């Protein structure tokens, strides 16, 4: 088991790792918020937070030698299910023709009052 820690993604805001890679090439990425790594401040608005999250995920993947096409499953948590359409559009553009399995849930609240959180599982 290897702990993945990218300087190009936000530091964990609790007692967890950005990601854990197993010896079989399976990597579990912790949920990302739309935090800017340099400031640890949330981006404003659902579009900006979603784009920042996907950038953060991509940076954690790169740190371990993975690519976004290695993502096999994501879970999206939304503080407002009405944001589903806009998030879906941004998410689709990010992954292009790659279509990981996915679950999306509306939740009552997210850390730091974020509008969205995305976690991922990758394999290479």
Residue frames relative to the residue before (quaternion, step in Angstrom):
aa qw qx qy qz dx dy dz
X 1.0000 0.0000 0.0000 0.0000 0.00 0.00 0.00
X 0.0784 -0.8000 0.5948 0.0045 3.57 -0.93 0.96
X 0.3372 -0.7191 0.5733 0.2014 3.57 -0.95 0.91
X 0.2172 -0.7663 0.5950 0.1077 3.56 -0.90 0.99
X 0.0333 0.7916 -0.6051 0.0780 3.55 -0.84 1.06
X 0.0733 -0.8140 0.5762 -0.0026 3.57 -0.33 1.28
X 0.4107 -0.6936 0.5389 0.2446 3.56 -0.98 0.89
X 0.6673 0.5101 -0.2838 0.4626 3.59 1.28 -0.38
X 0.6693 0.3711 -0.2968 0.5712 3.55 1.29 0.44
X 0.6402 -0.5446 0.3607 0.4044 3.61 -1.13 0.50
X 0.5193 -0.6001 0.5087 0.3338 3.53 -1.16 0.67
X 0.5857 -0.5587 0.4459 0.3820 3.56 -1.17 0.55
X 0.3087 -0.7637 0.5389 0.1762 3.58 -0.96 0.85
X 0.7486 0.2499 -0.1801 0.5871 3.56 1.29 0.36
X 0.6982 -0.4703 0.3354 0.4228 3.57 -1.28 -0.18
X 0.5170 0.5869 -0.4534 0.4273 3.57 0.46 1.26
X 0.4711 -0.6559 0.5167 0.2842 3.56 -1.34 0.28
X 0.6009 -0.5323 0.4358 0.4070 3.59 -1.21 0.40
X 0.7783 -0.1477 0.1203 0.5983 3.56 1.02 -0.85
X 0.2060 -0.7295 0.6374 0.1380 3.51 -1.37 0.41
X 0.1462 -0.7806 0.6038 0.0681 3.56 -0.86 1.02
X 0.2684 -0.7566 0.5785 0.1444 3.54 -0.91 0.97
X 0.6552 -0.5508 0.3549 0.3759 3.57 -1.20 0.49
X 0.6575 0.5084 -0.3145 0.4585 3.62 1.18 -0.38
X 0.6179 -0.5863 0.3339 0.4036 3.60 1.26 0.28
X 0.5264 0.6027 -0.4201 0.4279 3.57 1.26 0.20
X 0.0435 -0.8035 0.5937 -0.0037 3.58 -0.86 0.98
X 0.1952 -0.7659 0.6078 0.0766 3.54 -0.96 1.01
X 0.1539 -0.7923 0.5874 0.0588 3.58 -0.62 1.17
X 0.4481 -0.6818 0.5139 0.2650 3.55 -0.87 0.98
X 0.6467 -0.5168 0.3897 0.4035 3.54 -1.23 0.43
X 0.2149 -0.7653 0.5989 0.0979 3.52 -0.99 0.96
X 0.2466 -0.7123 0.6378 0.1583 3.51 -1.18 0.75
X 0.6052 -0.5741 0.4106 0.3681 3.57 -1.25 0.19
X 0.2506 0.7865 -0.5159 0.2292 3.55 0.90 0.99
X 0.3773 -0.6808 0.5809 0.2382 3.55 -1.07 0.84
X 0.4859 -0.7133 0.4083 0.2974 3.64 -0.56 1.09
X 0.6784 0.5201 -0.2998 0.4236 3.60 0.91 -0.87
X 0.7957 0.2983 -0.1428 0.5074 3.60 0.99 -0.76
X 0.2681 -0.7758 0.5059 0.2652 3.57 1.28 -0.54
X 0.4758 0.6255 -0.4553 0.4183 3.57 1.17 0.69
X 0.5026 -0.6453 0.4904 0.3008 3.56 -1.15 0.69
X 0.4748 -0.6094 0.5509 0.3158 3.53 -1.14 0.71
X 0.4503 -0.6814 0.5096 0.2707 3.58 -1.22 0.45
X 0.8207 0.2426 -0.1943 0.4794 3.56 -0.91 0.93
X 0.6367 -0.5798 0.3688 0.3498 3.53 -1.19 0.64
X 0.6461 0.5213 -0.3361 0.4449 3.62 0.93 -0.80
X 0.6904 0.4795 -0.2778 0.4651 3.58 0.82 -1.00
X 0.6530 0.5037 -0.3219 0.4651 3.61 0.95 -0.79
X 0.6517 0.5155 -0.3181 0.4564 3.60 0.95 -0.86
X 0.6632 0.4986 -0.3034 0.4685 3.59 0.89 -0.91
X 0.6576 0.5010 -0.3154 0.4660 3.60 0.95 -0.83
X 0.6242 0.5367 -0.3397 0.4550 3.60 0.96 -0.80
X 0.6850 0.4832 -0.2929 0.4600 3.58 0.82 -0.95
X 0.6162 0.5182 -0.3352 0.4893 3.58 1.10 -0.67
X 0.6478 0.5146 -0.3152 0.4650 3.60 0.96 -0.85
X 0.6410 0.5147 -0.3202 0.4708 3.58 0.95 -0.87
X 0.6593 0.5125 -0.3113 0.4537 3.57 0.88 -0.93
X 0.6624 0.5078 -0.3047 0.4588 3.61 1.00 -0.78
X 0.6319 0.4957 -0.3350 0.4927 3.61 1.04 -0.69
X 0.6236 0.5344 -0.3351 0.4617 3.59 0.97 -0.82
X 0.6734 0.5064 -0.2928 0.4521 3.59 0.85 -1.02
X 0.5992 0.5835 -0.3574 0.4157 3.59 1.00 -0.78
X 0.7566 0.3543 -0.1838 0.5178 3.58 1.07 -0.76
X 0.5827 -0.6165 0.3635 0.3850 3.59 1.26 0.17
X 0.5107 0.6129 -0.4253 0.4274 3.57 1.21 0.52
X 0.2669 -0.7201 0.6115 0.1905 3.54 -1.37 0.22
X 0.6712 -0.4998 0.3444 0.4255 3.56 -1.22 0.30
X 0.6247 0.5394 -0.3446 0.4473 3.61 1.14 -0.48
X 0.5769 0.5596 -0.3793 0.4584 3.59 1.31 -0.03
X 0.5156 0.6367 -0.4221 0.3881 3.60 1.25 -0.21
X 0.1584 -0.8131 0.5572 0.0576 3.56 -0.78 1.07
X 0.8024 0.0586 -0.0100 0.5939 3.61 1.19 -0.48
X 0.0282 -0.7714 0.6349 0.0324 3.55 -1.08 0.75
X 0.1564 -0.7267 0.6554 0.1335 3.51 -1.34 0.38
X 0.1390 -0.7859 0.6011 0.0425 3.55 -0.81 1.08
X 0.1172 -0.7670 0.6293 0.0438 3.55 -0.93 0.99
X 0.0872 -0.8065 0.5847 0.0039 3.56 -0.73 1.11
X 0.3959 -0.6977 0.5351 0.2648 3.57 -0.99 0.76
X 0.7708 0.1465 -0.0991 0.6121 3.60 1.29 -0.32
X 0.3866 -0.7504 0.4893 0.2190 3.60 -0.46 1.20
X 0.5586 0.6069 -0.3890 0.4103 3.61 1.19 -0.36
X 0.6086 0.5433 -0.3492 0.4609 3.61 1.27 -0.22
X 0.3865 0.7668 -0.4524 0.2409 3.59 1.28 -0.14
X 0.6842 0.5082 -0.3064 0.4240 3.62 0.78 -0.97
X 0.6916 0.4638 -0.2907 0.4713 3.60 0.82 -0.92
X 0.6384 0.5113 -0.3239 0.4755 3.60 1.00 -0.79
X 0.6377 0.5435 -0.3182 0.4435 3.57 0.95 -0.89
X 0.6531 0.5163 -0.3073 0.4609 3.58 1.00 -0.82
X 0.6699 0.4842 -0.2908 0.4819 3.60 0.90 -0.94
X 0.6432 0.5320 -0.3038 0.4593 3.57 0.96 -0.93
X 0.6634 0.5125 -0.2972 0.4572 3.60 0.93 -0.91
X 0.6515 0.5000 -0.3123 0.4775 3.59 1.00 -0.80
X 0.6366 0.5375 -0.3272 0.4459 3.59 1.02 -0.78
X 0.7725 0.3614 -0.1932 0.4850 3.59 0.76 -1.02
X 0.2751 -0.7947 0.4982 0.2111 3.60 1.28 -0.25
X 0.8368 -0.1437 0.1168 0.5153 3.63 -0.74 -1.02
X 0.5594 0.5817 -0.3918 0.4418 3.60 1.26 -0.26
X 0.0630 -0.8182 0.5714 -0.0111 3.58 -0.80 0.99
X 0.1437 -0.8012 0.5762 0.0743 3.62 0.07 1.24
X 0.5662 -0.5207 0.4885 0.4119 3.56 -1.26 0.33
X 0.0250 -0.8273 0.5599 -0.0383 3.60 -1.02 0.70
X 0.1075 -0.7252 0.6739 0.0917 3.49 -1.32 0.58
X 0.0827 -0.7785 0.6205 0.0461 3.56 -1.11 0.69
X 0.0284 -0.8049 0.5918 -0.0328 3.54 -0.87 1.01
X 0.3252 -0.6632 0.6256 0.2511 3.53 -1.25 0.49
X 0.0931 -0.7952 0.5989 0.0186 3.55 -0.93 0.94
X 0.6316 -0.5638 0.3767 0.3758 3.56 -1.19 0.46
X 0.7906 -0.1248 0.1227 0.5868 3.59 0.94 -0.87
X 0.2255 -0.7494 0.6092 0.1282 3.54 -1.30 0.49
X 0.6544 -0.5061 0.3644 0.4276 3.61 -1.18 0.43
X 0.8421 0.1492 -0.1554 0.4944 3.54 -1.17 0.77
X 0.5188 -0.6585 0.3871 0.3839 3.58 1.27 0.45
X 0.2126 0.7922 -0.5357 0.2007 3.57 1.10 0.72
X 0.4746 -0.6713 0.5000 0.2723 3.54 -1.26 0.51
X 0.8005 0.0845 0.0092 0.5932 3.57 1.22 -0.58
X 0.0324 -0.7455 0.6646 0.0376 3.54 -1.29 0.55
X 0.0567 -0.7869 0.6140 0.0247 3.58 -1.02 0.80
X 0.0909 -0.7532 0.6493 0.0522 3.55 -1.04 0.91
X 0.1431 -0.8094 0.5678 0.0453 3.57 -1.20 0.50
X 0.1881 -0.7068 0.6660 0.1465 3.48 -1.39 0.41
X 0.0578 -0.8014 0.5953 0.0002 3.58 -0.92 0.97
X 0.0932 -0.7837 0.6123 0.0465 3.55 -1.26 0.48
X 0.0252 0.7839 -0.6204 -0.0019 3.56 -1.06 0.76
